[in-house]
Amino acid sequence: MDGDVAVGVKRGSDELLSGGHYNSPNSSVTCEYCVCLLSCLAANGSDSKKLRVEENPPSRVIHIRKLPNEVSETEVIALGLPFGKVTNILMLKGKNQAFLEMGTEEAAITMVNYYATVTPQVRNVPVFIQYSNHKELKTDSTLNQDGSSPNSDGDSVLPAPSPVLRIIIDNMFYPVTLDVLQQIFSKFGTVMKIITFTKNNQFQALLQYSEPVNAQQAKLSLDGQNIYNSCCTLRIDYSKLVNLNVKYNNDKSRDYTRPDLPAGDGQDSSMGKDSTSLLGSPSAVPFSSGGGYSSSLCLAQGGGAISPLSAAAAAAAAAGRVALAGHSGTSGVLLVSNLNEEMVAPQSLFTLFGVYGDVQRVKILFNKKDSALIQLSDGNQAQLAMSHLNGQKMYGKIIRVTLSKHTTVQLPRDGLDDQGLTKDFANSPLHRFKKPGSKNFQNIFPPSATMHLSNIPESVSEDDLRLLFSNAGGTVKAFKFFQDRKMALLQMSTVEEAIQVLIDLHNYDMGSGHRLKVSFSKSTI
């Protein structure tokens, strides 16, 4: 099937988006949570063998099959946009297939890993996603020279007039916080500033992106969607403003480019007096692993969760301690397999999976030491860790992460020596998400070669950090201090190297009482 890809028309995300009318009522791209892709394949009966996902090596070209008839390019592009820039697309109409070229292989890996656990749907039809055996889509400038989409119906999307969006929340039965908005909208670009307020008894927000095209992508994908099942509907328009003036960084307004701004009195002058009662706080939303809210965060339209939001939804749900729809009773235990049994240890799994949740216990299986059970605080954190880490390389091997049938990880009986294969981390001081609404919830990103470093002592230089990370294994390609020199970005040559140095150097003692904090970054240097 991949042999059919010969030529395409090279178009970037901005141009690709102008090829169709995404907000058509019949063009919603949805996905539903499922335990694994195999259950979806089995449901297709005789097609299950034909649709078996083949294990092609990672490629930035994604092969999409079983698309519904008359699907538009915009609907296919929407599957990839949350994970990064889409640089090319080739539609095979007669075969109900498409090829989507992502800007980087990392973006493609994140996309495939995510859709391995969340079945994507286009027009309520499940579609199947895998790596193509092509490394890029060839281009031919003689095809479609006018740049028009072959599926275009004549309705093109005009360029965004402003990088600022005005957001109104209808049917707001549950609190929506500034942090939840940032998690959702950051999937479409860098969110610079947010101001929330109440007007005409409705919770509203102004949100500024770094580029107008990001505002365009967010509006196309999110307008009319529900943050929670059947409520908290997003109504999005372009603002007449082109720049927001944020005075304070607090729970009502934030300028992510100015962390030095004061908190003020907690009430920005541009906001209504009753906004507090609408917002509440993340800690005010009760969480129950046995149920939680029945209408919990799934970002749905017509009852189905839409694909661009699901990863953000998981992060926002974890931040607000709200159970994900369809997984309110999901166990927080993961089964990790294909580990390097010569290298892996409970501590290394605690550190890596701790990027996405608070790991409580780790057990490497006694009779199968290439597998381990990892218990996180709740099912939301387990879902988040699984979507980001399944298929990543750790100690030279591609690990597989699935939900376990176990509901807890048992500790060894008193007096029984299990060779250090089981460890209880319940009281660890290194948990990143113990504090509800912590800033760490705003910085949950897929594994990437670029790392964010914080808590750096003043006496430590760039050369010191380059040497430290080089000695941990791998090559430091780039480095950049933040203005205050307490934080920095550091880029390794591969994602695998970045995973390794995070495991080795997170919480590293830098002296003077400073413990280095390491996490993955969405930025590049």
N, C-alpha and C positions, 0 to 999 in steps of 0.2 A: 504493500500500500504506500509505503514511504517513497517508492520509486516514482510515484506520480508527481512528486514535487520537482519541477524543473525550473520554472521561472515564476517570479512574482513581481509586484510593483513596489519598490521601496518607498514606504511611507512611515513616518514617525507617528507617535501617539496623537499629537495635535491634529495632524492631517487626517489620520485614520478616523478620529472621532467625528469629523465633519461629514462622513459618508452615509450616515443613517440617522433616523429620528428615534433616539433611544427611549424617549418617554411615551412611546406608543403603549396603550394598555396591554397589547399582546406581546410586548417585547421584553418583559421582565426576565432577568437572569436570576434563577434561584438555586439554592442548594439546601439539602436537608441533612442533618446530622445522622450518621449511621455508625455502627460499631466498626465496620470495615467494608471495603469495596466489594469483597467477595459476596456479601449478602445481596448486594444489588445485582451482581452478575448472575447469581443463582435464581433471582426473581425473573430473569429473562429467559428461563427455560432452555430451549434448544440453542439459543444464541450464546449461551454462556461459554461454550468452548471457543466459538469464533471470536468472542470479545475478550478473551483472556489477555490480561495486560502483559506485554512482553518486557523483559528486563533489558532494555537498551541502556547503554551508559548515559550519564547526564549530558544534556545538550541544551543550548539556549533556545532551540527550536522545539516547540511542543506540538504533538500530533493529537488532534481532537476528532473523535469519531461519533457516529450516531446522532449527528445534529438534525433537528427537525427541518422539514422543507421550508424554503423561503426565509431561512434565518438571515439576519443582516450582519454585516461585518461589525457593526457597533456592538451587537449582542455578544459576539465572540470575543471582541477586544475587552469587553467588560469583565470577562473571566480572568484576564491577566493583569489588568490595570492595578489592582490593589497590591500586587507583588513587585511592581517596578515598571519601568518604561517599556512600552511595546514598540518595537522598531520596524516590524513588517508583518504582513498577513497574506496568506494565499488561501482562497476559498476553492474547494472542489465541489461545486454545486451538485453535479450529477451523482456524486458518491456520498453526499451528506457528511463531508469531512472538511477539515481546515487545518492549516499549519500556522502557528503563532510564534513569531520570533521575539524573544525578550531581549532587553538591552544587555543583560549579563547572565552568565550561567547560574550565578547565585540566585538571581530572581526566579529563574526557571526551576531550580531545585526546590526553593521554598514553595512555589506554586504546586509542583507535583506532590511534594510531601504533604501539603495541606489537603489537597483534593484526594489523597489516599484515604483520608479519614472522614471527609465531608463530601458527600456525593454532589457534584455540580449538576444543575439542571438549567436548561434553556427552554423557555416556554413550557415549563412543567414536564419536560422530557429529560430523563437522565442522559448525560453524555459521558464519554469515556476519554480520559486524558493520560498520555504517556509521553516519554521522551521520543523525539524523532531520531532516526539514525543519521540525519543530516545536521551538520554543525551550523549552517546558516541557510537562509533562503536566497537563491540566486535572483538577481534582478535583471530586468530587461526594460530599458527606457522607451522602447518602441510600443510597449503595451500600455494602454490607458494613459496616453500622454497628457490628457486633460486633467489627470489626477482624480477623476471621478470614481466613486465606488461602483463596482459592477452591480451591487444590490441597491444602489441609491434610488430612492423614489422621488428625488427632486427636492426633498426637504433637507437642507444642510443646516448645521448648527453654526451660528455666527460666533466669532471670537468673543471671549468673555470681556465685558466692558470694564470690569473692575476685579481686583484680587480680593475684594471684601464681599462676604456673603451676609445677608440678613436671614436669620433662622428663627422661625416661630414654631413652638411646640404645641400642637393640638392634642386634646384628650390626655392631658398630663395627669394620669392617675398615680404615677410613681415619681420619685425625685429624679431629676436629671441634673447632674453636676457639671461644672466647668471641665473637670477632669474626664468625665465620660465623653463630652463633646470633643475634647482634644484627642482622645483615643480613637474615636470613630473617624474624625475628619483628617487625622494625620496619615491615614492610609492613602490619601490622594495627593500628598505633598507636604511641604514644611509649613506648619501652622506657626505664624509669627505672633499674633495677638488675639485675645478673646475678651469681649466685654459682655456680661450677662445683665439683664434687667427685666423689669416687668412693666408692660404697657397695655392698657385696656384689659387688665386682669389676665394677660397672657404672658407666659415666660418666653422671653426672646433673647437672642444673642447676635452679636456682630463678630464675625470671625475673619481674620485677614491671613491670606496665604502669601508666600513669597512671590508667586507668579500668578497672573490671571488664568493661565491654562489649568492650574491646579483647582482653582475655584470652579472652572467650567466642568472639569471631570467630576468633582464632588457633587455639583448640582445635578448633572446628568444621572449620576448613579444613586443619589440619596433622596432627591426630592420625592415626597410621597411615601417614603418608607417609614415603618414603625420601629422605634428603638426597642420597645417591649411588645409582646404579643397583643395585638388589637388596641394599642394605646400609644401615647407619646409619639405622635406622627410628626415627621419633619416636613415643614413647609419652607422652601428655600427660594430666595430671589437674590439677584445682584443688588448690592447697596450702591447708592449714589456716591458714597464716600470712597476714596481711593487709599486712605491711610487712617488708622485708628490712633488716637492719642490716649494712651493708658497711663494713669497717674500712680496706681497702686498694684502691687502683686498680692492678691489674696484670693479668697474663694469666689469672688464675684468678677474679678478682672485679672488679666495676666498678660504681661509682655515677655514672651520667651526669649527675646533678644536682649532684655535688660533685667538680669537677675538681681541687680543692685537696687531696684526700686523698693521703696518702703511699703510696709503692709498697710499703712494708713490707719483709719479707724475701723476698717473692715467693711466700709460702705462707700463705694465710689459715688461721686456726685452725679453720675449719669444714670444711676439705677433707682428704681422705685423702692419705696420703703418696705413693701411686703414681699420682696424677692426671697428673703430668707426662708419664709414659710414654704415657698415652693421648692427651693433647692434642698433644704435639709443638709445632710452631710453623708458621706459614704458609710460612716459608722452607724448612722441612724437607720440604715436599711438592714433588717434582720436577715441572717443567713441560717439556713438549716440544710445540712447535707441530706436529710431525709425528705426534703420537700421544698423548702424555700418558697418563693413566690411561684404559683402555678403559671402566671403569665410573665415569665422572666425573660431576661435579655436574649433575644435571638434575632432582632432586626429583621422583621418579617413584613412581607406584603402579601396580602391574600392568604395568610396562614403559613407561608413558607419562608425560611430564612434566606436572604439573598447573599450570594457569594462574596461580593466585595466587602461585606461587613463582618463576616463571621469571625475572622481572626481578631479584629478590633473588638468584637462583641465579647469574646472570651476574656480579653484583657480588661475590658471595662467591667465585665461581670465579676471578675476576680477583685478588681479595685473596689467595687461597691458591695462585695460579698453577696451577689445575687446569683442564684442557680441558673445555669443555662437551660433553655427549653429543651425538653426531651432527655435531659441528663440531670434532672434535679435529684435523682437518687443514685447517680453514678458514683461508683467507688473512686477513691483517690489513689488507688494502687495501680501502678504500671508494671508491665512485664517488658524487660529490655533484653534482647537476645543478640547473638553474633558479636559479643564483646571479646576483646583481646584478653583471654584469661591469664596471660603471663603478666599483664600490666595493670589491669583494672583492680580497684580497691573501693571499699565503701566510701571513703573520703572523696575520691575523685568523682564518683557518681553524685554524691551530695553537693559538691561544688558546681558541677555542670547543670544538673537539674534544678539546683537552687536558684538559677538565673530566672526561672519561670514560676517558682512556687517555693513554699517553705517545706523542705524535705524533713519528714518525721523519722522514718526508719529506712534502712537499706539492708537487704539480704542477698548476698551472692549465693546461688543455689549450690549445695554441697556436692551433689552428684552431677551437676551440669554447670561448671564454673564459667561458661561463656554466657550465662543468663543470670539476671538479677531481678528482684522485686523491689520497687521503690514506692514508698508511701508518702504522698503529699498531704497538705492540710485538708484539701477538699477536691471534689471532682472537677471543678473549674480549672484549678491549677494543673491537675493531671492532664486535662484536655489541651491546655495551653502548651505544656511541656511536650506532649506527644506531637502536636501539630508542627512544632518548631524543630524538634530533635530527631524525629523518625527519618532515617536515610542519611543522617550526617556521619562524618568519619570521626572516629575516636580511637586513638592509638592504632591507626592504620587500617581499621576495619569499619565497614558501613553498618551501623547499628540499626536494629529494628525495634520500634517502640509501639506497643499495643496496650489496650486496657486489659487489666487482669481480672479474672473471676473472683479473686480474693478481695475481701473488704478491709483487711488489715494485714500487716506483716508481723508474724509472731516472733517474739524474742526467744532465744534459747532458754531452756529450763535452768534453774539455778544449779551451778556446779558443772554444767555441761560445757565443754570446750568445743566451740565450733570453728576454731582456727581464725578467729577474727573476721569471719565472713558476714556476720550480722552486727549492725551498729545502730544504736538509738540516738537520734539527733534532736529529740523533742525539746530539749532545753538548750539547744545551741544558741549562742549569742550572734551567730552569723546569718540568721534568717533575715531576708531582705524585706519581707512583707508583713511583719508582725503588726506594724502600726497601720490601722485602717486609713486609707487616703494618702498613704506615703507617696512621696515623689517618685519612688521606684516604680510605681504602677504606670507612670507616664513614660517610662524608658524601657519597655519590654519590646525587644526587637529580635528578629531571627538571627541565628549565627551569621557573622560576617567577618571579613578580614580586618575591618576597622574596629578598634576597641576604644572604649571610653574609660579613662583613668581618672580617679579622684582621690582626695585625701593625700596629696603629694606634699611632702615637707618643702619648705622654702630652700633648704640647703641642697636639694636634689636637682641636678642639671639634666638637660636633654641627653647628653652623652651617657650619664649614669643610667637613665631609663633604657636607652637603646642597648647598652651593654647587658643590662639585666634581662631584657626580653630576648636578646640574641642568644644568651647563654642558656635560656630555658628551652631553646630549640626553634630553629627557623630563621627567617630573614626579615629584619625590619625595613620596610620599603619607604615609609614616610612617618613624620612626627610633627605635631603642632601643639604648642602650649596654648591654653586659654589665657585671656588677658591677666587674670589674677595668679596664674602659674600654679594654682592648687589643683587644676584639672588639665587634661590633655587628651588628644586623639593620637593613637598609634596604629599604624597599618602593617599587618604581617603580609607575607606573600600569598598565603592561601587561607581559606576558612579553617581547614584542618589544623594549621599551625596556630591560628587564633584560639581555637577550642583548647588546644594543648596548653598554651601559655595562660589562658584564663584559669584552667584547672590548677596549674602550678603556682600562679602568682596572685590570685585573688586572696586578699587578707595577708599578703606578704608584709613582714615587719620591716618598715623603712627606717626605723630608729626614731627617737624623740617622741615615742608614743603614737606614731602614725602607722596605721595599717592600710596598705594600698587596696583600693576598691577597683575592681575590673568588671566591665560589662560590655556587651556587644553594642555597637553604634549603628545608626542608619545613615550617618554622615560619611562623606569621603574626604580625603585630604588632597 
